[in-house]
Amino acid sequence: MRQLANFMNLIQNENMKIYRRVRTWIMLGIIVFLPILISLGVLAASGTDAGSSWSMMIIESTISLMLITIFTAVVASETVAGEFTWGTIKLLLIRPWSRSAILLSKYISTLLFALALTVITFVITLLINMAVFGSSDGEQLSSVAGMSNMEYVLQFYLLQFVSLIIIITFGFMMSSAFRSSGLAIGLSIFLLFAGSIITGLLAMTDKPWVEYILFMHLDLTSYINNAQGPFQNHPMSLGFSLGVLAIYFVVFNLISWSVFRKRDIAA
């Protein structure tokens, strides 16, 4: 129990590093006020007939979750590389914690930051659009019979968060392996934005090996309305995509822990 309490203190220490920075509160402000501004802007421009609260929630959530991915990629990329840049890594390693415990605390605190932003986005987009456009279920988001709009939104958020975890883990790996926050941030954002372009190009081929490429599985929300996924040439299932992502998740973490544990801390 004492070891667990010490580890929780380590996580708390990492959370304090995140939330003490001004940029973190700027990120939180953007996540809170952006959906409100979008809803009020649409209401002012088009009135209550502009769309349903559910469709507006999906639009705003998509934008916000993309921003959350970028924000969390920045945090994940700097959480290890920043310690080397600022020279504070030595202060951590002289304390009675193993390198694995230090790295795990950083990883968990980053995931908790991503989860907090995601929950805030869900609550804000739901409340503001219910208040502005009402709670009517007249427009069905899903083409699946019997699925309510709330069930669709919850699945949308869950699947988006899975993809978010993969990108966070990738940025964390790059930060641990190369000590460069700039490289880690750049490649994480590349993974987010260039993924759809690369996916479209890969989907045009009929080679079976493309089904194991990471980019093909980052958009899990397409499985909500189509059980075989978005690619006609490569029909897949949600379980298969989750399995492929799980393999990448393990590989990324193995690289992070292996490199960090063996790395020599230069004077």
C-alpha positions in Angstrom: 0.0 0.0 0.0 2.9 2.3 0.8 4.4 1.8 -2.7 1.0 2.5 -4.3 0.6 5.7 -2.2 4.1 6.8 -3.3 3.2 6.0 -6.9 0.0 8.1 -6.7 2.1 10.9 -5.3 4.3 10.6 -8.4 1.3 10.8 -10.6 0.1 13.9 -8.7 3.4 15.5 -9.2 3.2 15.0 -12.9 -0.3 16.3 -13.0 0.9 19.4 -11.2 3.5 19.9 -13.9 0.8 19.9 -16.5 -1.8 22.1 -14.8 0.7 24.7 -13.5 1.5 25.8 -17.0 -0.4 28.7 -18.5 -0.8 26.9 -21.9 -2.8 24.1 -20.2 -5.4 26.6 -19.1 -5.4 28.2 -22.5 -6.1 24.8 -24.0 -8.9 24.2 -21.5 -10.4 27.6 -22.3 -10.4 26.8 -26.0 -12.1 23.5 -25.4 -14.8 25.1 -23.2 -15.6 28.2 -25.3 -15.2 26.9 -28.8 -18.4 24.8 -28.9 -20.3 27.6 -27.2 -19.1 30.1 -29.8 -20.0 27.7 -32.7 -23.5 27.0 -31.4 -24.2 30.7 -30.7 -22.8 31.7 -34.1 -25.0 29.1 -35.9 -28.0 30.3 -34.0 -27.3 33.9 -34.8 -26.8 33.2 -38.5 -29.5 30.6 -39.2 -31.8 30.4 -36.2 -33.0 27.2 -34.5 -33.7 25.5 -37.8 -30.0 25.3 -38.6 -29.8 21.7 -37.4 -30.6 19.4 -34.5 -28.7 19.5 -31.2 -27.3 16.1 -31.9 -25.9 16.9 -35.3 -24.4 20.1 -34.0 -22.9 18.1 -31.1 -21.2 15.7 -33.5 -19.8 18.6 -35.6 -18.4 20.4 -32.6 -17.1 17.3 -31.0 -15.2 16.3 -34.1 -13.5 19.7 -34.2 -12.8 19.7 -30.4 -11.5 16.1 -30.4 -9.1 17.0 -33.2 -7.8 19.9 -31.1 -7.6 17.7 -28.0 -5.5 15.3 -30.0 -3.1 18.1 -30.9 -3.0 19.5 -27.4 -2.4 16.1 -25.8 0.2 15.3 -28.4 2.0 18.5 -27.3 1.8 17.4 -23.6 2.8 13.8 -24.4 5.7 14.9 -26.6 7.2 17.2 -24.0 6.6 15.2 -20.8 9.9 13.2 -21.3 11.8 15.3 -23.9 11.2 18.4 -21.8 12.9 16.9 -18.8 16.0 16.4 -20.8 15.8 19.8 -22.4 15.4 21.6 -19.0 17.9 19.3 -17.3 15.3 18.2 -14.6 15.6 14.5 -15.6 18.5 14.1 -13.1 16.4 15.4 -10.2 13.8 12.7 -11.0 16.3 9.9 -11.3 18.0 10.6 -8.0 14.8 10.1 -6.1 13.8 6.6 -4.8 11.6 5.7 -7.9 12.5 3.4 -10.7 12.7 4.6 -14.2 9.7 2.5 -15.1 7.6 4.1 -12.4 8.6 7.6 -13.5 7.7 6.9 -17.1 4.5 5.2 -16.2 3.4 8.1 -14.0 4.1 10.5 -16.9 2.1 8.3 -19.3 -0.9 8.0 -16.9 -1.0 11.7 -16.2 -1.0 12.4 -20.0 -3.9 10.0 -20.5 -5.8 11.6 -17.6 -5.3 15.0 -19.2 -6.7 13.6 -22.4 -9.6 12.0 -20.6 -10.4 15.2 -18.7 -10.5 17.3 -21.9 -12.7 14.6 -23.6 -15.2 14.6 -20.7 -15.3 18.4 -20.7 -16.0 18.4 -24.4 -18.8 15.9 -24.1 -20.5 17.8 -21.3 -20.1 21.2 -22.9 -21.3 20.2 -26.4 -24.3 18.3 -24.9 -25.4 21.1 -22.6 -24.9 24.0 -25.0 -26.7 22.3 -27.9 -29.6 21.1 -25.8 -30.0 24.6 -24.5 -29.8 26.3 -27.9 -31.4 23.8 -30.3 -33.5 21.7 -27.9 -33.5 17.9 -27.2 -35.6 16.6 -30.1 -34.6 13.2 -31.5 -36.2 14.0 -34.9 -32.9 13.5 -36.8 -31.3 10.1 -36.3 -27.5 10.1 -36.5 -27.2 6.4 -37.0 -28.5 4.2 -39.8 -28.5 1.2 -37.5 -32.0 0.3 -36.4 -32.8 0.8 -32.8 -29.7 2.9 -32.0 -30.6 6.1 -30.2 -28.7 9.4 -30.7 -27.2 9.2 -27.3 -25.9 5.7 -27.9 -24.4 6.9 -31.2 -22.7 9.8 -29.5 -21.3 7.6 -26.7 -19.9 5.1 -29.2 -18.5 8.0 -31.2 -16.6 9.4 -28.2 -15.4 6.0 -27.1 -14.0 5.1 -30.5 -12.5 8.5 -30.9 -10.8 8.2 -27.5 -9.2 4.9 -28.6 -7.6 6.6 -31.6 -6.6 9.4 -29.3 -4.8 7.0 -27.0 -2.8 5.5 -30.0 -1.6 9.0 -31.1 -0.7 9.9 -27.5 1.3 6.7 -27.2 3.0 7.4 -30.5 4.0 10.9 -29.3 5.1 9.6 -26.0 7.3 7.0 -27.7 8.9 9.6 -29.9 9.5 11.8 -26.9 11.2 9.0 -25.0 13.2 7.7 -27.9 14.6 10.9 -29.4 14.5 13.5 -26.5 13.1 16.0 -29.1 9.7 17.4 -28.3 9.6 19.2 -31.6 10.1 16.0 -33.6 7.6 14.2 -31.4 5.0 16.9 -31.8 5.5 17.2 -35.5 5.2 13.5 -36.2 2.2 13.2 -34.0 0.4 16.0 -35.8 1.5 14.4 -39.1 0.0 11.1 -38.0 -3.3 13.0 -37.3 -3.7 15.0 -40.4 -1.8 13.1 -43.1 -3.3 9.8 -41.9 -6.5 10.3 -43.9 -4.6 11.1 -47.1 -2.3 8.1 -46.8 -5.3 5.9 -45.9 -7.1 7.0 -49.1 -4.0 6.1 -51.2 -3.5 2.8 -49.5 -7.2 1.9 -49.8 -6.9 2.1 -53.6 -4.6 -0.9 -53.7 -5.7 -4.5 -53.4 -2.6 -5.7 -51.4 -3.6 -7.5 -48.3 -0.7 -6.1 -46.2 -2.2 -2.6 -46.2 -4.8 -3.9 -43.7 -2.0 -3.9 -41.1 -0.9 -0.3 -41.6 -1.7 1.9 -38.7 -3.4 4.6 -40.8 -6.1 2.2 -41.9 -7.4 1.9 -38.4 -7.4 5.4 -36.9 -10.9 6.3 -38.0 -12.9 3.8 -35.9 -16.1 5.8 -36.0 -16.8 4.6 -39.5 -17.7 1.2 -38.0 -20.7 2.7 -36.2 -22.8 2.7 -39.4 -20.9 0.2 -41.5 -19.8 -3.0 -39.8 -17.2 -3.7 -42.6 -15.5 -0.3 -42.4 -15.2 2.4 -45.0 -13.0 0.6 -47.5 -14.7 -1.4 -50.2 -11.4 -3.1 -51.3 -10.6 -4.0 -47.7 -13.6 -5.0 -45.7 -12.6 -5.3 -42.1 -14.3 -5.5 -38.7 -14.1 -3.3 -35.6 -12.6 -6.2 -33.7 -9.8 -6.6 -36.3 -9.0 -2.9 -36.2 -8.9 -2.9 -32.5 -6.6 -5.9 -32.6 -4.2 -4.1 -35.0 -4.2 -1.0 -32.8 -3.5 -3.1 -29.7 -0.4 -4.5 -31.4 0.8 -1.0 -32.3 0.0 0.1 -28.7 2.2 -2.6 -27.2 5.0 -2.0 -29.7 5.0 1.8 -29.0 5.1 1.3 -25.3 7.8 -1.4 -25.5 10.0 1.0 -27.4 9.3 3.8 -24.9 10.1 1.7 -21.9 13.1 -0.1 -23.4 14.8 3.1 -24.6 14.1 5.1 -21.4 15.3 2.4 -19.0 18.6 1.9 -20.9 19.4 5.5 -21.8 22.5 7.0 -20.2 21.7 10.4 -18.7 24.5 12.7 -20.0 26.1 15.1 -17.6 
